Amino acid sequence: NSAAAALSASSSIDNIRRMDVESGLSTTSSSTDNNITTNIDSTTIRRRKRTSQSSVRPLMRRASTTEERRNPFAVREGNLYTWCNVNMTLNNKQGEKRLLNNVWGEVPPGEITAIMGPSGAGKTSLLNILAGRAQTKPTLTITSDIRMNEYAVDPTTIEVRKHIAFVSQDDSLSFTATPREAIRFSAKLRLPRINSDEEIEELTKKMLEELGLVECADVMIGGELVKGI
């Protein structure tokens, strides 16, 4: 099974950047230019290192505008997310096994970045580190240099995770809930308290329309044992 992830800062996307986990190859294709360029250049990553690892700036989350609170597809100001020297080592009785070896890359604001590679290449492991879902423990050693807008950050902290959303490969939905209830429930959990119930209802409605689920919005989702959508 391959893992695919999109880290996007805007609904207006002009470029798609593809990165290979194993080789580090980066190809960028532009919707306004048919030319495709290939880079194996770490100049951008080296530029990040000019700021000391210890110089961590507290992230200040910009207050959402009314349009952003009411429209999930409104254009938003994004963050530059970069990483280099990402290593993951599994420690067991058989010895050490390197799962990730000096992986680097970046997600420019306003673009979608696809992490591509064969099964077992380490795509999900890398995403877990970038999303703050994995950290060092007795059986696992993780080292990394992760930066947001040129500042070193720890993705496992709550302040950084507020800027990141992780969608797993498998659905984690209650089979007795309806699409409307599932989207509303997720919105209530993830959105800040400043969002009113009316705004959440409007957001839920727009999401159902965008996903083409209006006609079955109040039908039970179902699962393997219960019939549903």
N, C-alpha and C positions, 0 to 999 in steps of 0.2 A: 504494500500500500504506500502510495506517495502522499506527501503532505504538501498542501499549497496554502499560502497565506498572503493576504494583501494588507499592507499597512498604508493607509491612505490618509492624507490630511485635507483633502478637498474633493468635491464631487466634479470639479472641472479638471479633467486629466488630459494633459497634452502628450505625456511621454510614458513609455513603459520600459522599465529597466529590468533585465534578467541577469541573475547571478547564479553561477554554478558553485555549489558548496565545496566540491572536491578540488576544482582547478583554480577557483577564484576569478574565472573569466567573467567579464561584465560587458554586456551588449546593450546599447540604448537605441531604441527606435522611436522616431518622432512622427506624430500624426500629420505634421505639416511638411515633412521631408521624408522622401522614400529611402534616403541613404541610411545605411546602418553602419555604425562605427564600433570597433572592438577595442577595448582597453585592458591592458594588464599593467596598470600604472597605479602605484600606491602613493602618489604625490599628495592626494587629498587626505589620505590617512596620516601621512607624516605631518601634514599641517596641523592636524588635531593634537599632535603630541607636544606642540609648542606650549600648550597650556598644561601646567602641572596636574598630575593625577589628584593631588590633594586639594586643588582649587575647585571645590564643588560649590556652585551657586545654588541657593535655595530656589526651587522652581516656583514662580508666581503664576498661578493659573488665571488667565484673562477671564473676566466676567463675560458670560454668554449674553449675546444680544437677544432681543425679543424674537427676531427672525430665526435665530439659531435654535432657540428653545421650542419654537413652534414648527420648524421645518427641519427634519432630519437630513435633508439633502441640500441644505444651504451651504454655500461656499464658506469654508472656515480657514482661519489662519493656521498653518501647519508648523511643525517643528522639524528641524534637521536631526535625524537620528543616525549615528555612525557607530561602528564597532570595529575593533582590531585586536589581534592577539587573543582571540577567544579560544580557550582550550578546555576540554572536558576529559577527565581521566577516570576510568572505573577501576576501583581497587577491590580485588577479591583474593581468595586463597590461591588462585592460579597466577597471581601477579597483577601487573597494571595493564590496562587496555585503553589505548587512546581513541576516544570517540570523536573528538574534534581537535584539529591541529592548526593553530594559528589562522583561524578563519577571520576574514575582514569583509566589510561592505558598508553600505549606507542606504538610507531611505530619504531622498530629498523631499521637501514639503511640496504638496500638490501633485505627487506622482504615485503610481502603484509599482511596488517592487515585488517580483515573483522569485522565490527561492526554489531553484530547480535542481534535481539530481536523482539518481537511481535509488531504489529501495535500500535503506540501510546507510545512506550517505551521511545522515546526521541532520536532516532538515528540521525534523520535529525537535530534536535536542537543541539546535540553535535557537529555534523560535521560543522554546521554553526558557532559555537563558535571557533572550532579549525582552520577553514579556514578564520577567521576574518570577517565573513559576518554578525555577530550579536554582538551587544554591548548594554550596559545599556542605557535605556531611561525611561521616566516617567512611562510607563506601564510595564516595564520589568527590572528586576534586575539580573545582571550576575556577579558572582565572580569566579575566577579561578586562578590556579597556573600552567602556561604553560611554558615549557622550551624546548629549542632547543640546543642540545649538552651541556646540564647541565646549560645553562644560561637562566634566566628568560626573556621572550619575550612577547611582546604585538602583537598578530596576526592581529590586526586591522591596524597596521602601514604598510606603503608601503614597507619598507625594508624587513619585514618578509613575506609579501604576495608574494614577488618575488619568494619565495621558495615553494609556495603552489599553486596547481591548483585544482579547484572545478568543478566537472561535475554534473550538475543538473539531476534530475530524468527525466525531460521532455526535449525533443529536442527543441532547440532554433535556428533553421536553417531557412534561407530564402527559401521559396518554389520555388522561381524563379531561384535560384542558382544551379549550378552543384556541385557534390562532389569535383571536382578539385578546383572550385572557393571557396567553403566553407572552405576547408582545407588551401588553400593559404591565404584567408582572415584572418583566425584564426592565422596562422603563422606570418603574418605581424603585427598583433596586439600584440601578446605575446612575440615574439622573440626579443632579443636586436638589436639595430641598426647596430651592427657590422656584422650581417648576410646580405650578399649580395643578390640581386635578383636571381642570379644563384643558390646560396645555398638554398634559399627558394623553388625554382622550383625543385631542386633535392630532397629536403626533402618531398615536396608534392608528388612527383612521388613514393618515397619509401613508404610513408604512404598509398597511393592508392593500391600499390602492396600488402602490408601487410594485408590490409582490404579486399582484393579481389574485388576491385571496378574498376579495370582497364577498363573492357569492358563497364562500364556505367559511366566512369569518366566525360563525357561531356553531360550526360543526365540530364535534370532538376530534382531536388529532388522531387518537388511536395508536395502536402498536401491534406487536406480534400476536397478542392474545385478545385484543379488543379491536373491533372493526371501527375504522374512522376514515379520515381523509386518505 
